[in-house]
């Protein structure tokens, strides 16, 4: 990995979800600060989760979906059938939950999932999607168009945090800050909070470099007015930090 040219990464992940990114960032010589605008809370979807887990194919859209499902599921997550994960981090979470053979795509986004061989002929099959409201919004409609009986279990949701003005001000005032974002939902919350682009604070926020996990997030960042956007090769901490290492010196 290249030598970092900036000192501070700011993580947009929800509160309590920064540990893995922090380890990788510190190992690469970065300091990590957090910019949580949301937290994750459980949704008691017992019946929906039971139906999704009973499907012969199950798709988990995030490590958090695995964690909350494992907490709620009677008897754990190990079932007969096929378990799919949206990316390597979600597959690792499934292994920690006892699902040894979860499969994930090389391209860790909705398009990559939909290209998996296991999802090409799902007409007439039940398919459980374990997720959050708004999570991977492309997947469910696309799978239903392929004829699958999609059973959605939304096992957690995002709740907004207070104190966002103070956090955004600290980020804007850091001349060496690079924002790291891997969630469209979190970025949507940020965009809703941004001051007008004509204001001094609004310009300062949008002047900071942003590392994002996908082309879709890059488009969202550009739409929000950020002009220094770099797409990582995926949503893993190592991919995000590698991309941040390529950001030119901003100090």
Secondary structure, 3 states (H helix, E strand, C coil): CCCCCCCEEEECCCCCCCHHHHHHHHHCCCEEEECCCEEEEECCCHHHHHHHHCCCEEEECCHHHHHHHHHHCCCCCCCCCEEEECCHHHHHHHHHCCCCCCEECCCCCHHHHHCCHHHCCCCCCEEEEEEECCCCHHHHHHHHHCCCEEEEEEEEEEEECCCHHHHHHHHHCCCCEEEEECCHHHHHHHHHHCCCCCCHHHHHHHCCEEEECCHHHHHHHHHCCCCCEEECCCCCHHHHHHHHCCCCCCC
